[in-house]
Amino acid sequence: MIRVIPSNKLLVIYLVLSGLTYIGLLTNNAFSTYFGLMLFIVFTSYVLSWYLLAMLVALYSRLIPDQGRAELTVGSSVIIGARILSKIPIRWDAKLTLIHSPHIQSNVLRVRINNEFPIKLMGRWIGSAKVIGGIMELSDSLGLLSIQRLLLCDCVEVVIRPERSNSTINRVGVGGYTEHGLSMEGRLGDFRSLLTYDYERPASSIHWLTSARVSELMMINRSDYGSCPIFIVNASSRTLVPQDGKRPIDEALQLINDLSNYCGEVKVILMRRGYVEEKIVSRGAIPYLEREIRVGIIRSLAKMVYMWVCRVIFVSI
């Protein structure tokens, strides 16, 4: 998609040149008439030449990142490289506005076509997002005309993780959206004994210090109930609504992340109207848990809209 945006300056200049020519015609002044026509032709030639060349540059340009994945934490930033590659061998300056979800923040970039440039991304919310493209804007040196081109691509997957925190969890609930459950997860229970490692069990259960001493893989045998609580998370749409720039789901995921420092994995129960799902979440999967909640909410809303449309059609019939 290409959009042409003329400025008010362009209209004013054309009015002035046209007025100068018409004044010469009305007053029978040959110099004013020919001078106005000459300026009109020269100015129009410049505008059309720049327009045609800019259209070709914009039409045959694409956004290419240097990497397809980036990871950062909330409040931190990461820099990746990218290029706007055009088949037209020209190095014009352009303005680039990235297109992505509000999970990340970026600034409007001043870039040069066919040259590599850095992109700074800052984490705002916990989750998984993508930079799906950008809007490139070309402007002539006189500021008369601008051409915008939408550059779409499956560019960069950005994973925003919770902040690194070593604090001990001593809170129950975050504004009523998350609370510690009373039941306990079996594989996260208290230490009972050491056994020879069973290769069907996860590698996180290996006790490496003991294994090094006896030259054999040993694993921790835990009791049926332990000290790691279950998290009951409200997975409704209100947890995704920002409050003073922060979402309730981010605080919930931060708590889960803090607890995973001690337990490795935690049990999370996602609950909303007509939906309950139990998951075992490791520390690395926390951003993708937020994405699952988002996708689930969208699907439930789509299902509600579909049922409402079917009901309206049925009633009208």
N, C-alpha and C positions, 0 to 999 in steps of 0.2 A: 504494500500500500504506500503510495506516494502522495504527499500533500504539498501544494504550492501556496505560500503565504506572502502576498504583496504587502509592502509597507505603505503608510500614508505619505511618506516622502516621495515614493514613485508616482503616486497620483498627483501630488503637488507639482512635481517637475514637468509632467506631461501637460498639466493645465497651463503652466507658465509658457512652455514652448508653443503650445497651440494658440495661446492668447497672443504671443508675439507675432506669430504668422498671420493671424486674422487681423490684427491691428495694421500690419503692413498692407494687407489686401484692401482694407476699408479706407486707408489713407493714401492708397496708390504709391506707397513707399517700397520700391523694389528691393532696396538693401535690407529692410526689416523683414520682408517676405522671404527672400532667399536665405538670409541668415537664420531665420526661424526654421525653415525647412531643412537646412543643412544640420543644425543642432538636433532637430527632431530625428533625422535619419541616422546621424552618428550615435545619438543616445539609444535609439531603438536597436541599432546593430549591436551595441554593447550589451544591452539587456537580453536580446535574443541569443547572442553567442554564449553568454554566461549561462543562460537558462538551459540551452540544449546540452552544453558540456556537463553542467551539474546534474541534469536528468540522467545522462549516460553513466556518470560516476555513481549516482545513487542507485540506479537500476541494477548495476552489476557489482554491488558491494555486498559483503557478508561479514558477520561478526564471528571471529574464531578465537576461543580462549586457549591458553596454553595448557590448562589442566581441566579435567572434568569433574573434580571433586575437591571440596575444601572443608575443613573442620575448624571450629572456633568455639569459644565459650561465650555466655551472655556477658555483654559489656566489653568484650575484647574485639579485636579486629584482625583481619588477615588480608594480605595483599597478593593478588594473582595477576598474571600477565595476560594480555589479549591483543588482538589486532583487528582492524577493519580492513579486510582485503578486497581490493577492487581490481577488475580486469583492465580498467583504464589506468595506465601508468602515470599517475599524478599524485602529488602529496599535498592535498589541501587540508587546511585546518577545519575541524568540525566539532560540533557539540554532541555529546552522547549522554542520553538518560537511560539508565538500565531499567528493565522491567523484571520485577520479582515480587514475592509476597512480603507483607509487612514484618515477617520474622527477622529480616535483615534490613540494614540501612546503607545507602550509598549516596554519593554526591554526584551532581552533574559534572561530567568530565569534559575537559578540553583536550581533544586528541588530534592526531594527524593520520590521515588515510595512508595505508600501506606502511605504517610504522608501528612498532610495538609500544604499548603504553600500560601502566599499572592501574589496577582496579582495587580500591580499598573497600572491603565489606565489613560492617560492624554488626555483631549479634545483638538482637533486640529481645526476641522471645525464644524460648526453648522449642526445638522441633527440627523438622527436615523441610527444606525449601529448595527451590530452583531459580536460577537466573535464566529466564526463558528468552531473553533477547534485549533489545534496546531500541530507542528512537534516535536516529542520526539526523542532525540538522546542519545543513550547509547554508551559509550566508555569503553574499558578495561583499566586497571590501567597502562599498558605499552604503551598505545597509538598506538596499532597495528591495531585495527579494530573498526569501528563504524557502528552502525545499527540505521537507521532512520525509524520511524513509523509515518504515518499520522493518527492523531486522530481527527475524524470529529464528531461534535455534534451540535445540535441547542442550543448552550450554553447560552450566555448572550446577552440580548438586551441592548444596551447602547444608552441613549438619551443625546445628547450634546446640551445644551441650550445656548442662547446668554449671554454675560457678563451682570452682574447686573450693570445698569447705571441709574443714576438719572439726567443726563444732559438733558437740554431742547433742543429739535430739532430745529435747526436754519439753516439747510442745505436743499438745493433742488437738489436732484440727487447725485448719486455716480458714477462718471466716465461715465455718460451716460447710466447706466444700470437701475437706479431706479429714479423715479421722483414723486413728489406729484401731484396727479390729481386735477382738478379744481372743479369737482362735489363733493357734500357732501352726506354722508350717513345719511338717515333719523333717524334711531334709535340711532345714535350717535350725534344727534343734540344738540343745546343749551337747557338749562333748561327752561321750560315753566311753569309748575305747578306740584302739587302733587295730585295723585289720589289714590283711593283704589286699592290695588294690584289685578291685573288680573292674575290668575294662569296659563293662557296660555302664559304669558310673561316670559322671562328668569329671574332667581332669581337675576341676576346682576343689574336689574332695581329697586330693593327694596331700599328705603331710610331708613336705620336702625335707625338713630337718631330720625327721626319723628315717626317711628313705635313704638319705645320704649316709647315715650311721650304719644301717644294716645292709646297705647295698641292694636293696629291694624296695620296690614301690609299695608304700603303705598309705592307707587312706583313713580318714577320720570316720568313725561310726558315731552317729548322733542319735539322740533320743527322739521319740516321736513328737515331743513338744519342746519348744525352745524359747529363746528370748527375742526372736525377730517377729514383730507383729505383722499382721495383714493390713494393707492399706485399702480402705474403701473410698474410691474416688467417684465423685459426681461427674459423670461423662456427658452432662447435658450442655446445651449451647451457651448457657450463662457463664460457664467456666472459661469460655474463650473470649468473653467480652472484656475489653481493657477497662480498668478502673485506675485513673490517674497514671495512665501509661503502662500499667502492669496487669497481667491476667491472673485470676485465681489458679488456673491450671499450672502456671509457672511456679508458684509457691509450692503447690502440691508435688510437682516433679522435683523441685529442689530438695524437699524433705526426703523423697524416695532416694534421691542420689546420695544424700548425706548418710542415710541408713545403709545403703549398699556398700559404703566404705567398711562397714563392720560385718555385714552378712553376705556380701557377694551377690546374692540374689534375694529378691523379696517377692512376696505374693501380693498381687494387686487385683482388686475386684472393681470392675467398671460397672457403674449403675446409672441408668436413666429410665425414664418411663417406658415400660414394656421391654426392657433390655437389661440383662445381667450377664457378665462374662468374667471369667477368672483367668489371670495370666501370671506366669512366672517371669519376672523382669530382671534382667541383669543391668549392670551400670551402663554398658555400651548401648543398650536397646532403649534407653529412656527417651531420646529424641523421637524415635520411631513410634513409641507409645502415644506421643502427642499427635503424630500424624494419623494413627489409627483412630483416635478419638475424633479428629476432624472429619476423616472420611466417613466414619460411622454416623456422625451428625448429619452430614450432607445426604447420605443415603436415606436416613430416616425422614428427612425433610422432603426428599424427592418422592419417597413412598407416600407420605401424607398428601402431597400435592396430587399425585396420581390417583389416589383413592378419592380425593375431593372432586377431581375432574370427572371420574367415573360416576360418582354419586350425582353430580349435576346433570350429566348426560342422561343417566337413568331416570331422574326425576322429570327432565324435560320430555322424555319419550312417553 
